[in-house]
């Protein structure tokens, strides 16, 4: 997900990644292990 033109103009530079399964719930976290 990218900032909109409006939020970019306000200084937003955050980019978020999303993961989803159209078939239902994810069975575990998709975050990398630490």
PyMOL CGO cylinders between C-alpha atoms (Angstrom):
from pymol import cmd
from pymol.cgo import CYLINDER

trace = [
    CYLINDER, 0.00, 0.00, 0.00, 1.39, 3.35, -1.00, 0.3, 1, 1, 1, 1, 1, 1,
    CYLINDER, 1.39, 3.35, -1.00, 0.63, 6.85, 0.30, 0.3, 1, 1, 1, 1, 1, 1,
    CYLINDER, 0.63, 6.85, 0.30, -2.13, 8.67, -1.55, 0.3, 1, 1, 1, 1, 1, 1,
    CYLINDER, -2.13, 8.67, -1.55, -1.33, 11.90, -3.39, 0.3, 1, 1, 1, 1, 1, 1,
    CYLINDER, -1.33, 11.90, -3.39, -2.92, 13.79, -0.50, 0.3, 1, 1, 1, 1, 1, 1,
    CYLINDER, -2.92, 13.79, -0.50, -0.98, 12.07, 2.28, 0.3, 1, 1, 1, 1, 1, 1,
    CYLINDER, -0.98, 12.07, 2.28, 2.25, 12.25, 0.21, 0.3, 1, 1, 1, 1, 1, 1,
    CYLINDER, 2.25, 12.25, 0.21, 1.79, 16.02, 0.03, 0.3, 1, 1, 1, 1, 1, 1,
    CYLINDER, 1.79, 16.02, 0.03, 1.48, 15.99, 3.84, 0.3, 1, 1, 1, 1, 1, 1,
    CYLINDER, 1.48, 15.99, 3.84, 4.85, 14.20, 4.14, 0.3, 1, 1, 1, 1, 1, 1,
    CYLINDER, 4.85, 14.20, 4.14, 3.73, 10.56, 4.39, 0.3, 1, 1, 1, 1, 1, 1,
    CYLINDER, 3.73, 10.56, 4.39, 6.43, 8.25, 3.00, 0.3, 1, 1, 1, 1, 1, 1,
    CYLINDER, 6.43, 8.25, 3.00, 5.32, 5.00, 4.66, 0.3, 1, 1, 1, 1, 1, 1,
    CYLINDER, 5.32, 5.00, 4.66, 4.84, 1.96, 2.42, 0.3, 1, 1, 1, 1, 1, 1,
    CYLINDER, 4.84, 1.96, 2.42, 3.00, -1.03, 3.89, 0.3, 1, 1, 1, 1, 1, 1,
    CYLINDER, 3.00, -1.03, 3.89, 2.96, -4.57, 2.57, 0.3, 1, 1, 1, 1, 1, 1,
    CYLINDER, 2.96, -4.57, 2.57, -0.16, -6.67, 2.89, 0.3, 1, 1, 1, 1, 1, 1,
    CYLINDER, -0.16, -6.67, 2.89, -0.57, -10.42, 2.64, 0.3, 1, 1, 1, 1, 1, 1,
    CYLINDER, -0.57, -10.42, 2.64, -3.91, -12.13, 2.30, 0.3, 1, 1, 1, 1, 1, 1,
    CYLINDER, -3.91, -12.13, 2.30, -5.39, -15.44, 1.27, 0.3, 1, 1, 1, 1, 1, 1,
    CYLINDER, -5.39, -15.44, 1.27, -8.54, -15.09, -0.86, 0.3, 1, 1, 1, 1, 1, 1,
    CYLINDER, -8.54, -15.09, -0.86, -9.49, -18.63, 0.23, 0.3, 1, 1, 1, 1, 1, 1,
    CYLINDER, -9.49, -18.63, 0.23, -9.68, -17.76, 3.94, 0.3, 1, 1, 1, 1, 1, 1,
    CYLINDER, -9.68, -17.76, 3.94, -7.54, -17.08, 6.99, 0.3, 1, 1, 1, 1, 1, 1,
    CYLINDER, -7.54, -17.08, 6.99, -3.78, -17.36, 6.97, 0.3, 1, 1, 1, 1, 1, 1,
    CYLINDER, -3.78, -17.36, 6.97, -2.64, -20.23, 9.15, 0.3, 1, 1, 1, 1, 1, 1,
    CYLINDER, -2.64, -20.23, 9.15, 0.39, -18.43, 10.62, 0.3, 1, 1, 1, 1, 1, 1,
    CYLINDER, 0.39, -18.43, 10.62, 2.19, -15.10, 10.63, 0.3, 1, 1, 1, 1, 1, 1,
    CYLINDER, 2.19, -15.10, 10.63, 3.89, -14.08, 7.40, 0.3, 1, 1, 1, 1, 1, 1,
    CYLINDER, 3.89, -14.08, 7.40, 6.43, -11.95, 9.29, 0.3, 1, 1, 1, 1, 1, 1,
    CYLINDER, 6.43, -11.95, 9.29, 9.99, -13.23, 9.08, 0.3, 1, 1, 1, 1, 1, 1,
    CYLINDER, 9.99, -13.23, 9.08, 11.25, -14.98, 12.22, 0.3, 1, 1, 1, 1, 1, 1,
    CYLINDER, 11.25, -14.98, 12.22, 13.53, -12.95, 14.47, 0.3, 1, 1, 1, 1, 1, 1,
]
cmd.load_cgo(trace, "trace")
